Each structure stands twice: as structure tokens, then as C-alpha cells.
Amino acid sequence: MIYLTLFIEFFKIGLFSIGGGMATVPFLMDLARKYPWFTASELADMIAISESTPGPIGINMAKKKAAKNEAVAAVKGSNG
């Protein structure tokens, strides 16, 4: 069930965030409040790390936080 939830939540982020990686931050803040996946403090750390590495911010954050299978579900969802 966690895989489906991750897919759906990151799919919504990918669908509705237009304007680049930083446009996803409000959606990610909602996730931090809605689910116990990460805290606002961890989100700030993930943003800092993701901005310093090459690649899309959402995918870097998914890889940073999630386990392998969960990261795949989140990445697939964010890419549509």
C-alpha cells in the first residue's frame, strides 16, 4: 500500500508543479505535514543536498529518503 501511496502523491506533485524543482517545495511541505515520511527539518536538508547534486530535485529527494523499492515508486510517479 505504501508504494501506491508514494506513487499517487509524487504523481500529483509532478502533475501540478509547473516551473521547475523549487515549485515542488509547497507540495513537499504538505507531504511533510500529512505523512510521517519526513519532517520539515529533513525536507530543508534534502533540498540543500538535492540542489548541490546534478539532476531533478524531486528525484534526488526521493532517492535520498526512500528505500530502493519506495524510491522507484516515487520516481515513477513524479515522472508520470
C-alpha positions in Angstrom: 0.0 0.0 0.0 2.9 2.4 0.7 4.1 2.0 -2.9 0.7 3.1 -4.3 0.5 6.0 -1.9 4.0 7.1 -2.8 3.2 6.8 -6.5 0.0 8.8 -6.2 1.4 11.6 -4.0 4.5 12.1 -6.2 2.4 11.8 -9.4 0.3 14.7 -8.1 3.4 16.7 -7.4 4.7 16.0 -10.9 1.4 16.8 -12.5 0.7 20.1 -10.7 4.1 21.6 -10.1 5.0 23.7 -13.1 8.1 25.8 -13.0 10.9 23.6 -12.0 12.1 21.8 -8.9 11.6 24.6 -6.5 7.9 24.7 -7.5 7.5 21.3 -5.8 8.5 22.7 -2.3 5.0 23.7 -1.2 3.7 20.2 -2.3 6.5 18.6 -0.3 5.7 20.7 2.7 2.2 19.3 2.5 3.6 15.8 2.4 5.7 16.5 5.5 2.5 17.5 7.4 0.3 14.7 6.0 2.6 11.7 6.3 5.4 10.7 8.7 7.8 10.2 5.9 10.0 13.2 6.7 9.9 16.3 8.8 10.2 19.9 7.7 13.8 20.0 9.0 14.6 16.9 7.0 13.0 18.5 4.0 15.2 21.5 4.3 18.3 19.2 4.5 17.1 17.2 1.5 16.5 20.4 -0.6 20.1 21.6 0.3 21.6 18.3 -0.8 19.4 18.0 -3.9 20.3 21.5 -5.0 24.0 20.6 -4.8 23.8 17.4 -6.8 23.0 17.2 -10.6 19.6 16.1 -11.6 15.9 16.9 -10.9 15.3 17.9 -7.3 12.3 15.6 -6.8 14.2 12.5 -7.9 17.2 13.3 -5.8 15.0 13.8 -2.8 13.1 10.5 -3.4 16.4 8.7 -3.7 17.8 10.3 -0.6 14.8 9.5 1.7 13.2 6.3 0.4 14.4 2.7 0.3 15.1 1.2 -3.1 11.6 0.0 -4.0 9.9 3.0 -2.5 12.2 5.4 -4.4 11.3 3.6 -7.6 7.6 4.2 -6.9 8.2 7.8 -6.1 10.3 8.5 -9.1 7.9 6.7 -11.5 5.1 8.8 -10.0 6.9 12.1 -10.3 7.8 11.4 -14.0 4.3 10.4 -14.9 
